[in-house]
């Protein structure tokens, strides 16, 4: 019995000695089952692994990868877009081996045996040359990118429809980087460019949730279509407003939506009011669009946040109901206080600019606007000398009176009605110019003229 026990202890002792010997031996070598990229470095010393990896690195870095997308190809020379840090990669591997050694004799032995059955791959340290790679990705995107199309509202005879969104596609940059990294160490050097779905910012489902289905209010103004430049300015601005969606509680800004009025955007020079004078300016006539929209906001009973009247009366809306705008200085702003989403449509039909608001419910009260002229400011008379008119002659350029106007909003429902003062505006008069002739008639003596010629 004792002999058997002694024999068992002896065998166990022998196993421990063998494990220790193997552990000490293996401590000088990289464990079997360890790979760096696709290189088997098991059984090698750190220096041997470093030399092999450096040599392979020099070979791999000079290869090229072919990127394909249907019939299109791009050649990616690895060295131009990628840096492989061989020293840091080997250092990572060496640190991993040190951690195995720290596990102790028994645990280290068990871990080494497990590596033989389940090999471990350590990724090399790869650094992309981001600027170069970004240029390549931009080139690829120009070919493969398909921009998504947002779902939009469309109205037909005041009935609201939704045109569904269309998904787009774009280069999957992260996936392509991963594929490039893998392809460096494999024989396959041809990659199919991965793409990902590019969803629209507004989907059909998004618009359905807004609940926009009925017309709330409408307002229109007329303009002279023979004034081509002014008509074009109205058309361009109208298109910028059409389809605009205003969220509950959002403050709408005319200048923000329409943007700066420049010739690059299609705006032309047309008459505009500036400093009590009519001059030609880029975007002249756009105030008719803002004024038309202002009246719509009033009829929808929205909260007016910012609005300024013109310095002189305009012809397209009643006094007190205009809204001048100037990019960067004067804006028209109103807040959506309806509690639901608003859809703004703006269209031109013949000589009419028509704007409408659609929402989830109609207004439960009648809203009317009326202007009250509380003061007329006479046109001042300015006398000017005119040396082109004969003395005693008079020429008159008639000016226009100015006004002080109150704008009222009247509310009415089945039970009662009341009115609210919206604004009190002053419109400056333009002066009447009285030109008085100062030209003096000259009496010319013919004899003197002849005498002068003879001399």
Secondary structure as the mmCIF struct_conf table of DSSP 4:
data_model
#
loop_
_struct_conf.conf_type_id
_struct_conf.id
_struct_conf.beg_label_comp_id
_struct_conf.beg_label_asym_id
_struct_conf.beg_label_seq_id
_struct_conf.end_label_comp_id
_struct_conf.end_label_asym_id
_struct_conf.end_label_seq_id
HELX_RH_AL_P HELX_RH_AL_P1 UNK A 2 UNK A 26
TURN_TY1_P TURN_TY1_P1 UNK A 27 UNK A 28
BEND BEND1 UNK A 29 UNK A 29
HELX_LH_PP_P HELX_LH_PP_P1 UNK A 30 UNK A 31
TURN_TY1_P TURN_TY1_P2 UNK A 32 UNK A 33
STRN STRN1 UNK A 34 UNK A 36
TURN_TY1_P TURN_TY1_P3 UNK A 37 UNK A 38
STRN STRN2 UNK A 39 UNK A 40
TURN_TY1_P TURN_TY1_P4 UNK A 42 UNK A 43
HELX_RH_AL_P HELX_RH_AL_P2 UNK A 46 UNK A 61
TURN_TY1_P TURN_TY1_P5 UNK A 62 UNK A 62
STRN STRN3 UNK A 64 UNK A 69
TURN_TY1_P TURN_TY1_P6 UNK A 70 UNK A 71
STRN STRN4 UNK A 72 UNK A 77
HELX_RH_AL_P HELX_RH_AL_P3 UNK A 78 UNK A 81
STRN STRN5 UNK A 82 UNK A 85
HELX_RH_AL_P HELX_RH_AL_P4 UNK A 86 UNK A 101
TURN_TY1_P TURN_TY1_P7 UNK A 102 UNK A 103
HELX_RH_AL_P HELX_RH_AL_P5 UNK A 105 UNK A 117
BEND BEND2 UNK A 118 UNK A 118
STRN STRN6 UNK A 120 UNK A 122
HELX_LH_PP_P HELX_LH_PP_P2 UNK A 123 UNK A 124
STRN STRN7 UNK A 125 UNK A 128
HELX_RH_AL_P HELX_RH_AL_P6 UNK A 130 UNK A 144
STRN STRN8 UNK A 146 UNK A 146
STRN STRN9 UNK A 149 UNK A 149
STRN STRN10 UNK A 152 UNK A 156
TURN_TY1_P TURN_TY1_P8 UNK A 157 UNK A 158
STRN STRN11 UNK A 159 UNK A 163
HELX_LH_PP_P HELX_LH_PP_P3 UNK A 164 UNK A 165
STRN STRN12 UNK A 166 UNK A 166
STRN STRN13 UNK A 168 UNK A 171
HELX_RH_AL_P HELX_RH_AL_P7 UNK A 173 UNK A 183
TURN_TY1_P TURN_TY1_P9 UNK A 184 UNK A 185
BEND BEND3 UNK A 186 UNK A 187
STRN STRN14 UNK A 190 UNK A 192
HELX_LH_PP_P HELX_LH_PP_P4 UNK A 193 UNK A 194
STRN STRN15 UNK A 195 UNK A 198
BEND BEND4 UNK A 201 UNK A 202
HELX_RH_AL_P HELX_RH_AL_P8 UNK A 204 UNK A 210
TURN_TY1_P TURN_TY1_P10 UNK A 211 UNK A 211
STRN STRN16 UNK A 214 UNK A 222
TURN_TY1_P TURN_TY1_P11 UNK A 225 UNK A 226
HELX_RH_AL_P HELX_RH_AL_P9 UNK A 228 UNK A 241
TURN_TY1_P TURN_TY1_P12 UNK A 242 UNK A 243
STRN STRN17 UNK A 244 UNK A 246
TURN_TY1_P TURN_TY1_P13 UNK A 248 UNK A 249
HELX_LH_PP_P HELX_LH_PP_P5 UNK A 250 UNK A 250
STRN STRN18 UNK A 251 UNK A 253
HELX_RH_AL_P HELX_RH_AL_P10 UNK A 254 UNK A 258
HELX_RH_3T_P HELX_RH_3T_P1 UNK A 263 UNK A 265
TURN_TY1_P TURN_TY1_P14 UNK A 266 UNK A 266
STRN STRN19 UNK A 269 UNK A 274
TURN_TY1_P TURN_TY1_P15 UNK A 275 UNK A 276
STRN STRN20 UNK A 277 UNK A 282
TURN_TY1_P TURN_TY1_P16 UNK A 283 UNK A 285
HELX_RH_AL_P HELX_RH_AL_P11 UNK A 286 UNK A 299
TURN_TY1_P TURN_TY1_P17 UNK A 300 UNK A 301
HELX_LH_PP_P HELX_LH_PP_P6 UNK A 302 UNK A 302
STRN STRN21 UNK A 303 UNK A 306
BEND BEND5 UNK A 311 UNK A 312
BEND BEND6 UNK A 315 UNK A 317
TURN_TY1_P TURN_TY1_P18 UNK A 319 UNK A 320
STRN STRN22 UNK A 326 UNK A 326
TURN_TY1_P TURN_TY1_P19 UNK A 327 UNK A 329
STRN STRN23 UNK A 330 UNK A 330
STRN STRN24 UNK A 333 UNK A 335
BEND BEND7 UNK A 338 UNK A 340
STRN STRN25 UNK A 342 UNK A 349
TURN_TY1_P TURN_TY1_P20 UNK A 350 UNK A 351
STRN STRN26 UNK A 352 UNK A 359
BEND BEND8 UNK A 360 UNK A 361
BEND BEND9 UNK A 364 UNK A 365
STRN STRN27 UNK A 366 UNK A 377
HELX_LH_PP_P HELX_LH_PP_P7 UNK A 378 UNK A 380
STRN STRN28 UNK A 381 UNK A 390
TURN_TY1_P TURN_TY1_P21 UNK A 391 UNK A 392
STRN STRN29 UNK A 394 UNK A 397
STRN STRN30 UNK A 400 UNK A 400
STRN STRN31 UNK A 402 UNK A 412
BEND BEND10 UNK A 414 UNK A 415
STRN STRN32 UNK A 417 UNK A 427
STRN STRN33 UNK A 430 UNK A 430
HELX_LH_PP_P HELX_LH_PP_P8 UNK A 431 UNK A 431
STRN STRN34 UNK A 432 UNK A 439
HELX_LH_PP_P HELX_LH_PP_P9 UNK A 440 UNK A 441
HELX_RH_AL_P HELX_RH_AL_P12 UNK A 446 UNK A 454
#
